[in-house]
Amino acid sequence: MFGAKTRRLANRVADLEAAAAPVGMPPAPANAIALDGGIFSYWGGTGVARSDAMAVPTIAYIRSQLAGGVSAMPLERFRKSTNPDGETVTVKLDAGWAENPDPAPGISDSLFWGWVIDDLFFNGKSTLIVLARDASGFPVAFRRVLPGQLTYDPDTLALGVFWPTRLWYQGVEVPMEDVKVIAGPHEGICNYGAQTIAAALSLETSAATSASEPLPNIDLHQTAGEPLSKDAAATLVSSWKTARQLGATAYTPQNLEARTLGWSAADQQMVEARQYMATQLARLAGVNPVLVSAAMGSSSSYVYTNQADYRQAFLDDVLDAYLQSIEGRLSANDVSPRGQYLEFDRDEFTRLPLMERVQVMVAAIKGQASPELVNQLAAVLDLEMALPETPADEPLPLPDVPPAPPVPTPPTGEMP
């Protein structure tokens, strides 16, 4: 897959997939500790689980936008050098492994980078394992490390050493140089936003309770007669609750009084509280509340003129910081040869819809732009067309439009 000169690590890949240590290599020690447990994180342990954070709709929406954004942009490779005249020249190279970083057939490049963004957003870092290297020793295949798969032996950690001397991936020892950690633009929303996420989860739980019990809490108070046993009281409450779900009309005997306790969802301003929490979560994630439909007050009426404006704003305000974190780490000298760097094609994300691109082209033609300019514009807009070279003093050819059919005139003296 990577050429005859590629130094394959097929045996290791097979062992990693099977999670079994090869012959002659010791398995992970019994006291091995997962690296994602927090001790070697730059910012400490995880404050809230990712699964809990994803249960909050606003956070799940932001995550989907981030993953969808990076999935729409191919990763490209460039080389920057200086020509004899002293000018800096940038040449686009073949994407190589960047086109398909994980050789597993079920892991596409969009899926791979989407989960890397997921790691950076929730936990502040993403860890990759090098599966293969080329003849020069540079990586040509990666595998994203899932939580709990990378462990270390605490007995091999010397005092004052930030990184352990021995690592195991799924029980198989791997060299230190085959572990590449991508640090994100912040310490991860699960680390610094635990309190706000926990409050949002509590609010979602309260909203779910109000949805299943829309009326205020009810106390069935016995006013006379022999006190009911514990089992009889539980049966009464259960039957009352079932009756409330079936209809709004209920019956109580003479010795029971239905008393309301607490407030309804409207009294608690549940809708307003959830909307405000959505705004807080957007701020927590560094996202303009308008981009996630969480703005309140006068700002909620602000809209973007088209999809391209929305995407450009999301790229500038949110997504670009994550992209630069990935690009900078993969362009380092231990991953890419000196002078080469990797960059996501942001134009693929912000490209105008087809109808708007056609409208730009029609405006250029009607504006009597030169054929050379029109052809250059067509290439930029990714439109397949080419005008013949025409002298500047001659009008550009326009497509023939058939004349409109004549409108019949009604006979004189008759109503049309």
N, C-alpha and C positions, 0 to 999 in steps of 0.2 A: 504493500500500500504506500510506503514511503520511499521506495526505491531500493536498489541493490545495496547501496552504501549505508542505509539506515540501520542503526544498531537497535534491533528489536528487543523488546523485553516480554516476549510472548509467554514465557514460562511464569514470569512474575504476574502478568495480567491474569493468566488462568488460575494461579494460586489465590490472587486477590478476589477473583470472582467466587471461588469456592470457599474462601475464608479459612483456608488451611495452610499451615506453615509447610514449606517444601522440606525435603529431606536434607538434614545437615544444618538447618537453620532453626534456632530455638523459637518456640512460640512465645506469645506475649506472657509476661509474668502474671501470676494470680492476683497481685496487688496493683495491676495496671489501672491508671486513672485516665478518664477521657479528657482530652485537651479542651473540649468545649464546655467543661464543667465550670470554668471561670477562673481557675488559678493562673492560666497563662494568657487570659484575655487582657487586652490593654486597659479595659475599663471595669474589670470585675465580673461577677457572676450575673446571670440573667435574672432580671427582676420579675418578669412575667413570661409565661410560656407563649411560644408563637401561636399555638392552637387557640389559646384564649384571646390573643390579639386579633386573630383572623375571625373570631366570632363577632367582632364589632364591625358593622357594615361599612362605616366610613374608612376604616383601616383596610378592609378587604378591597374596597374600591380603589384606594390609592395604590395598593400592591398590584392590582390588575393593570392599572394604567402604567406603572413602571415596567412591569414584565412585558406588557404588550408593546410599549415604546421601544425597548431594546430589541425585541424580537423582530421589529420592522426594519432594523438597521444592520446591514452586513458589516462585519469587521474586515477592514482592508489593511494591507501592509504597504509601507512606503520606505524609501531610502533617501536620505538627505546627504548631499555631498557638495563639494566646492569645485567648480570648473577652473580651467587655467586662468580665466579672467578674474577670478576671485569672487564670482557670483555663486550664491547658494542655489542649488538645483534640487528639486524634489521629483523623484521618479516613482511611479506606482508599480509595485511588484505583484507577482502572483500571490494570492492570499495564502496558499499553502495550508498549513494546519488550521489557520484561523477560520477557514471556510467550514471546517468540520472538526472542532477541537476534541470531541470524544468519539473514538472509533466504534463504539457500540451502535448497532443499527437502530436501536430504539431511542437513541438520544440525538435529536437533531440540534443544529446550532442554535435555533431560536429557543428550544427547551433548555439547553445548557446555560445560555446567558440569562434567560428569565429566572432561573433558580439562583444564579450568582447574584443577580440584583436582589432577589428575595433575601439571601443571606446578609447582604450589606444593609438592607432596609431594616430588618428585624434585629440582627445581632451585631452589626457593625463590622463584620469581617467574613470573608469566604475563603475556604482552604481548598487547594487543588493538589492532586497527586500526579506527578509525571509518570506516564505509562511507557513512553518511548522517546528516544533521542536520535538525532541524525548523526552522520559521520563526524560532524564538528562538535558534537556534544550538546547541541541546543535542543530543547524539548519540541516534540512534534505531535504529542498526544497527551491529553489530560483526562482526569476523572475527578468530578466534584465529590468532596468528602461530606458524607451525611453526618448528622450529629451522633456522636458516640462511636464512630468508626476509627478515629485516630486516638491512640492511647500512648502513654509514656510510663516508664518505670520510675517512681519517685525515689528509689534507692540510688539511681544513677544521676540524680540532680545535685550538682555541687552548690555549695552556698554562694549566693551572689550571681549564679548563672541564670539568665532569663529563659533560655530554651534548653530542654533536656537533651542529653547526648544520644539517646536511643529512642526511636519511635516505632510503633506498630500500627499498621493499617489493616483492619479486619483480622487481627491476629498475626499478620506477616510483617516482619521487620523491614523497614524501608530506610534508605539513606536520608540524611538530613537535607541534602541538596535537592531531593525529589519532592520536597514539601514546599509549595508556594502559597503564601498567605496574602490575600488582597485586602487591604484595610480600606474601609469605607469613609465617607465624608463626616461621619459622626459615630458615636458609640453604639448605635442601634436603638430603635424605638422601644424595644422590649427592656432595655437597660435603663434609659433615662425617663421613660414615660410610663413606668409601671403604675404609679398612683392614678394618673388620669385614665389609663386603660382599665384599671380595676373599677373606677367610678363609672365608666361607661358600661362595663359588664353588669354592674349592679343596677344601673338604669334600664338596661335591656331586660334584665330579669323582672324588674318591677313592671315594665311595660307588658311583658308576657303574662304576668299574673293578672294585670288589669284586663288584658284581652280575654282571658279565660273566666274572670270574675268581674264583669264590667260594672256591677253595682257595688255600693259601699259594703264593707264588711258587716255581717249580720250576726247578732247575738240572740239565740233562742233562749229567752229567759223564762224559767218556770215560776209562775206566781202562786200556785196552789197545788194541793194534792201531795201524794207520796213522792219524794225525790226519786228520779230515775236512776237506775244503776248505770255503771260506766258503759257497759255494753249496749244498754238500751239508748243511752244518750248518743253514743257513736252511731248507732243505726239511725236515729232520728236526724242527726246532722247530715249523714250520707244521703238519706232519702230527700231531705230538704235541698241539698246541693244539686241532686239530680233533677228535682222538680224545677229549680231555677234555670237550669240549662235547657229545659224543654219549653218553658213559657214564662211569662211575666206574672201570671196569676198564681197565688198560693193560698193554702188554707192552714190556719192554726187553731187548735182547740181552745177552749175557754181558759185553761190554766197555763197557756203559753203566750208569751209576748215577743214579737220580733222587733228587736232594737237595732238601729243602724249605728255602726261605729266607723270612724275614719272618714275619708273623703273619696270621692270618685276620681277617675283619671283627669276629668276636666278641672276639678277643684285642685288637684295636685299640679296642674299645668304640665302634664306629662309630655304633650306634644312640644311645648316651648322648651322644656328641659332637654329633650332629646335633640332638638334643633341647635340649641346652644352647645350641647356636648359635641355635636358634629363639627361646629365651628372650632371648638377647642382642640379636637383631634386633628383637624386640618392644620392648625397653627403648630401643634406638636410635631407633625410630620414635615413642617416647612413648606406647606402647600397653600396657595391662595384659596381661601374658602369658596371663592367663586368657581374655581376649577372643579370642585367636588360638589357643587350645588348646595353648599352649606352656609352661604353668606346670609346675613340677616339685615334688616333695616333697608336703608336706601341703596346700599351696595348690592342687594340681591337682585335689583333690576338691571344690573350691568350685564351685557351679553357681548359675545364676540361676533364679528360680522360674518365670519365663515370658519370652516373647520381648520384651515391653514393658520389663522390667527390663534385659535385655541391651542393647536399643537406647538406653535412657536413659543407661546407663553409657557406651556408646560415644560418644554425643553429647556428654556432659559432659566426658569425659576426652580425646577425640581430635578428633572432627569439628568441634566448635563453634569451635575456634581458626581453622580454615580458613574457615568460614562468615563469621566476623566480619571476616576480612581482605578477603574479596570484598565484603561489605556496606559496610564502611567506605570502600573505594576508589570503589565505584559511587555512594555517597551524597555524594561530594565535590562541590563547587560547579562543577567543570568538567565534570561528567557529569549531575548532577541539579539542578533549580532549587532555589534557597534555600528551606529549610523542608521539602523533601521528602527522604525516605530510603527505601532498599530493605532488605527483610528476608526471609529464607527462612522459610517456614511450617514450623517445627520440629514442630508438632503432627501434621503428616502423617507424620512419621517415627516418632514415638513413640506413635501411636494404637493403642489396644488391639485385638486381634483381634475379629472379630464375635461369637464365642461369649462372650468375656469381657464385651463391651459389653451383650449380652443378659442375662447373669447380673447385672450391676449394675442394669439396669432392673427385672428381676424382683424383686430384693431391695428396691428402692425401692417397688415396688407392694405387696409383702407387708408392708413396714414402714409402710403406711398414710400415705405421703407425700402432700402436697397435690397436686391435679391440676396446679396451676401449676408446682410444683417438678418434677413428673414430666415435664411438657412441656419445661421448660427443660433437664432432664437428657437428654431424647431428642434435643434439638437439639445439645447438646454431643457426645453419643455418635454423632451422625449416624444416628439411627434414625428411620424414618418411622412415627410414631405420634402420636396426640393423644387425651388423655382428655377427656371432657366435664366441664365445670365442675360440681363436686359440693360441697355444703356440708361444712365441716370435720368436723361431727359425724356425717356419714354415711360408712359404709365405702366404699372405692374398689371399683368393679366389677372383678371378676376373670373371666377367661375360663372358660366352662363346660367342665368336664371330665367326660366320660361316666363313669358308675360302672363299676367293674371287674366282669366277668361272675362269677356265683357259681361256687364250686368244688363239683363234684358230690361227694356223700357216698357212699362204698361201702356196699353192703348189710351188715347186721349178720351177723357170723359169717364173713365172707369177708375174705381178705387184700386190702388195697388194692393 
